[in-house]
Amino acid sequence: MSYLGPNKWYDAGDERFHPENIIWDGREANYIAIISKKTGKVVWSLGPDYTATKEERRIGQIIGQHHVHMIPKGLPGEGNILIFDNGGWSGYGVPSNTSRDGTKVNIMDRSRVIELDPITKKVVWELKGSDLFGYGLPGINDYRFYSPLTSSAQRLPNGNTFITEGVGGRFFEVTPDKEVVWEFISPFTENPGTIYYRAYRYPYSYVPQLPEPNEIPVPKLDIRTFRVPGAAPCTVENVVEVPGTLGYQDVTQACVAAADQDLSLREDEDDDDPVTYTKF
């Protein structure tokens, strides 16, 4: 839970969003609410039944959410509610073939980040696995962005969103157009069960005793042509045979020309099946 903080809704006269009111969420209940600090009453809520209203049906089921907060004043999207919708398992309901005791009745193997307008409850921005890294069809490939526990999302001054995918130890920054511009995967453990609760990106002003460094832009790599400096060249000595295929297939576009020059299709001496050569 956290204070709402100064926001445009309260400035416009909506008392539900008093800066000292508290926004909180119940991970197991799929429930999000704002309570009045003055009265203790719920003044705004979302869930747990996301079929109850037209607005909530448009959002879709939120499961096991974390880091629900209002985007602070002065940042892009200020006043909207940012949610890391974990997916996984949570919620209470009727016992079924997936829940013998009526707990953890909502199950979905995917995560997403949602930005909501709290007045209309309309989704104004959403990030799913199928939006990332060319992962493919919506729904089918959404599981490739998935952290059923912990995790968070932080709006940055440049309009990007910094995301903690806690279970996998991955931290990445995406633009409003969902392009990944920075990524880090933590190597600091030999225990694959280690999870990361929440990370923040801090501005240089948080460390005033140090001079602000000059930022150097890092050009985007074309993974189709990128080769590690000093890696083996594309020569016939660096290929392996792949029986039973026609032609050769190269894993990097940068090696195609070299492969054309260095390799030629030939018949295996002991088999009439053609062979191919693939550069690794």
ZIHUUR-V418852 format. One record per residue. RES is the residue in three letters. PSI is psi as a letter, one per 30 degrees, with the letter a starting at -180 (NA if undefined). OMEGA is omega in degrees with one decimal (NA if undefined). D_CENTER is the distance of its C-alpha to the mean C-alpha in whole Angstrom. Layout:
BEGIN
res->{RES | RES}
psi->{PSI | PSI}
omega->{OMEGA | OMEGA}
d_center->{D_CENTER | D_CENTER}
END
This chain:
BEGIN
res->{MET | SER | TYR | LEU | GLY | PRO | ASN | LYS | TRP | TYR | ASP | ALA | GLY | ASP | GLU | ARG | PHE | HIS | PRO | GLU | ASN | ILE | ILE | TRP | ASP | GLY | ARG | GLU | ALA | ASN | TYR | ILE | ALA | ILE | ILE | SER | LYS | LYS | THR | GLY | LYS | VAL | VAL | TRP | SER | LEU | GLY | PRO | ASP | TYR | THR | ALA | THR | LYS | GLU | GLU | ARG | ARG | ILE | GLY | GLN | ILE | ILE | GLY | GLN | HIS | HIS | VAL | HIS | MET | ILE | PRO | LYS | GLY | LEU | PRO | GLY | GLU | GLY | ASN | ILE | LEU | ILE | PHE | ASP | ASN | GLY | GLY | TRP | SER | GLY | TYR | GLY | VAL | PRO | SER | ASN | THR | SER | ARG | ASP | GLY | THR | LYS | VAL | ASN | ILE | MET | ASP | ARG | SER | ARG | VAL | ILE | GLU | LEU | ASP | PRO | ILE | THR | LYS | LYS | VAL | VAL | TRP | GLU | LEU | LYS | GLY | SER | ASP | LEU | PHE | GLY | TYR | GLY | LEU | PRO | GLY | ILE | ASN | ASP | TYR | ARG | PHE | TYR | SER | PRO | LEU | THR | SER | SER | ALA | GLN | ARG | LEU | PRO | ASN | GLY | ASN | THR | PHE | ILE | THR | GLU | GLY | VAL | GLY | GLY | ARG | PHE | PHE | GLU | VAL | THR | PRO | ASP | LYS | GLU | VAL | VAL | TRP | GLU | PHE | ILE | SER | PRO | PHE | THR | GLU | ASN | PRO | GLY | THR | ILE | TYR | TYR | ARG | ALA | TYR | ARG | TYR | PRO | TYR | SER | TYR | VAL | PRO | GLN | LEU | PRO | GLU | PRO | ASN | GLU | ILE | PRO | VAL | PRO | LYS | LEU | ASP | ILE | ARG | THR | PHE | ARG | VAL | PRO | GLY | ALA | ALA | PRO | CYS | THR | VAL | GLU | ASN | VAL | VAL | GLU | VAL | PRO | GLY | THR | LEU | GLY | TYR | GLN | ASP | VAL | THR | GLN | ALA | CYS | VAL | ALA | ALA | ALA | ASP | GLN | ASP | LEU | SER | LEU | ARG | GLU | ASP | GLU | ASP | ASP | ASP | ASP | PRO | VAL | THR | TYR | THR | LYS | PHE}
psi->{l | l | k | e | l | k | l | f | e | e | e | f | g | j | f | f | h | k | f | f | l | k | k | l | k | j | e | f | f | h | k | k | l | k | k | k | f | e | f | g | l | k | f | k | l | k | a | f | j | g | g | e | l | e | e | e | e | e | e | l | k | k | k | h | l | l | h | k | l | k | k | l | k | f | l | k | g | k | f | l | k | k | k | j | j | e | a | b | k | a | l | k | b | k | k | a | f | f | j | e | g | g | l | h | f | k | k | k | i | l | l | l | k | k | k | k | j | f | e | f | h | k | j | f | k | k | k | l | e | f | f | k | g | h | f | a | k | k | e | e | g | f | f | f | j | j | j | f | l | b | l | l | k | k | k | l | f | g | f | l | k | k | k | j | i | e | e | f | h | k | k | l | k | k | l | f | g | g | k | k | f | k | k | k | k | k | g | h | k | f | j | f | f | k | l | k | e | k | l | k | k | k | l | f | f | f | i | f | f | k | k | k | l | k | k | k | k | j | k | k | k | j | f | f | f | k | k | k | k | g | l | k | l | i | l | f | f | g | l | l | k | j | l | g | l | k | a | l | k | k | f | k | f | f | f | e | e | e | e | e | e | f | k | k | k | l | k | k | e | g | k | f | k | l | l | l | k | k | k | NA}
omega->{178.8 | 171.8 | 175.6 | -177.0 | 179.3 | -177.9 | -174.6 | -178.6 | 177.8 | 177.4 | 179.0 | 174.2 | -179.1 | -174.6 | 179.0 | -173.6 | 174.9 | -176.3 | -179.9 | 173.9 | -170.6 | 174.0 | -176.6 | 176.9 | 176.4 | -174.5 | -176.7 | -174.6 | -176.2 | -173.4 | 179.7 | -177.2 | 169.2 | 177.8 | 176.1 | 177.2 | -177.4 | -174.8 | -176.1 | -178.3 | 174.8 | -178.9 | 178.8 | -179.5 | 179.4 | -178.8 | 0.5 | 179.3 | -176.7 | 169.3 | -171.2 | -178.6 | 178.2 | -179.1 | -178.2 | 175.7 | 178.0 | 177.4 | -174.0 | -174.9 | 171.5 | -172.7 | 170.4 | -171.4 | 175.9 | 171.5 | 174.9 | -177.9 | 175.7 | 179.0 | -173.5 | 178.3 | 179.9 | 178.3 | 175.5 | -176.3 | -176.4 | 179.8 | 176.3 | 179.4 | 179.6 | -173.5 | 165.4 | 180.0 | -171.3 | -163.4 | -177.4 | -173.3 | 175.7 | 177.8 | -179.1 | -179.4 | -176.3 | 174.4 | -175.9 | 179.8 | 174.7 | 179.8 | -176.6 | -173.9 | 178.2 | 173.7 | -179.7 | -176.4 | 178.4 | -175.1 | 175.5 | -175.7 | 176.2 | 170.4 | 173.5 | 172.9 | -176.1 | 171.3 | -174.7 | 164.5 | -174.1 | 179.4 | -177.8 | -172.6 | 176.9 | 175.6 | -179.8 | 175.7 | -177.7 | 178.3 | 178.4 | 179.9 | -179.3 | 176.1 | -169.1 | 165.8 | -178.3 | -172.6 | 171.4 | -168.3 | 175.1 | -179.1 | -176.3 | -174.9 | 179.9 | -178.1 | -175.1 | 165.6 | -167.5 | 173.7 | -173.8 | 179.8 | 175.3 | 173.1 | -174.4 | 174.7 | -176.9 | 174.9 | -177.4 | -179.3 | -179.9 | 179.7 | 176.8 | 178.0 | 179.9 | -168.9 | 171.3 | 171.9 | -161.5 | -175.2 | 179.8 | -178.2 | 180.0 | 179.4 | -177.2 | -178.3 | -179.5 | 176.4 | 174.0 | 177.6 | 172.9 | 172.8 | 177.5 | -177.4 | 178.0 | -178.6 | 176.2 | 175.3 | -172.2 | 176.0 | -165.7 | 174.7 | 172.3 | -179.0 | -178.7 | 178.8 | -179.8 | 176.0 | -175.1 | -171.2 | -176.0 | 175.7 | 175.7 | 168.6 | -177.7 | 174.5 | 179.9 | -177.6 | 177.5 | 179.6 | -172.0 | -178.4 | 178.7 | 176.6 | 178.8 | -176.8 | 173.1 | -179.9 | 179.6 | -179.7 | 177.7 | -178.2 | 179.1 | 179.0 | 169.6 | -173.6 | 177.6 | -177.0 | -175.8 | 173.0 | 179.0 | 178.2 | -179.9 | 179.2 | -177.2 | 178.7 | -179.4 | 178.3 | -176.2 | 179.2 | -174.0 | 179.5 | 177.2 | 179.9 | 174.3 | -174.0 | 169.4 | 178.9 | -179.9 | -179.4 | 175.1 | -179.9 | -176.1 | -176.0 | 177.4 | -179.8 | -177.6 | -176.1 | -175.2 | -178.6 | 179.3 | 179.2 | 177.5 | -177.8 | -171.0 | -171.6 | 172.4 | -178.5 | 178.3 | -179.6 | 175.6 | -175.4 | -175.8 | -174.1 | 178.6 | -179.8 | 177.0 | 177.6 | 178.1 | -177.3 | -176.6 | 178.2 | 177.0 | NA}
d_center->{21 | 22 | 25 | 24 | 26 | 27 | 26 | 28 | 28 | 30 | 32 | 33 | 35 | 32 | 33 | 30 | 28 | 30 | 29 | 30 | 29 | 26 | 23 | 21 | 20 | 21 | 18 | 21 | 22 | 19 | 21 | 20 | 23 | 25 | 29 | 31 | 32 | 36 | 36 | 34 | 33 | 30 | 30 | 27 | 24 | 22 | 22 | 23 | 24 | 22 | 25 | 27 | 27 | 26 | 24 | 22 | 22 | 20 | 17 | 17 | 17 | 15 | 15 | 15 | 13 | 13 | 14 | 15 | 17 | 19 | 18 | 21 | 24 | 24 | 20 | 19 | 18 | 20 | 21 | 18 | 17 | 13 | 12 | 9 | 10 | 10 | 12 | 14 | 18 | 20 | 22 | 26 | 28 | 31 | 31 | 30 | 30 | 27 | 28 | 31 | 31 | 29 | 26 | 23 | 24 | 20 | 18 | 15 | 13 | 10 | 7 | 6 | 7 | 10 | 13 | 17 | 20 | 22 | 25 | 24 | 21 | 20 | 16 | 16 | 13 | 10 | 7 | 7 | 7 | 10 | 9 | 8 | 10 | 13 | 12 | 15 | 16 | 14 | 14 | 16 | 13 | 10 | 10 | 9 | 5 | 7 | 9 | 12 | 13 | 13 | 9 | 9 | 9 | 11 | 13 | 15 | 19 | 18 | 16 | 12 | 10 | 9 | 6 | 7 | 6 | 10 | 12 | 11 | 12 | 9 | 8 | 7 | 9 | 8 | 12 | 13 | 13 | 10 | 11 | 10 | 12 | 12 | 11 | 12 | 13 | 15 | 19 | 20 | 21 | 23 | 22 | 19 | 19 | 18 | 15 | 14 | 14 | 13 | 13 | 14 | 15 | 19 | 21 | 25 | 27 | 26 | 28 | 31 | 33 | 32 | 32 | 29 | 28 | 28 | 25 | 25 | 23 | 21 | 22 | 19 | 20 | 21 | 20 | 23 | 26 | 25 | 27 | 27 | 30 | 33 | 32 | 34 | 36 | 36 | 39 | 41 | 41 | 37 | 37 | 37 | 39 | 37 | 40 | 40 | 38 | 39 | 39 | 36 | 33 | 31 | 27 | 27 | 29 | 30 | 33 | 34 | 37 | 38 | 38 | 40 | 42 | 42 | 42 | 44 | 44 | 47 | 48 | 48 | 51 | 51 | 49 | 49 | 46 | 44 | 42 | 39 | 37 | 34 | 33 | 30}
END
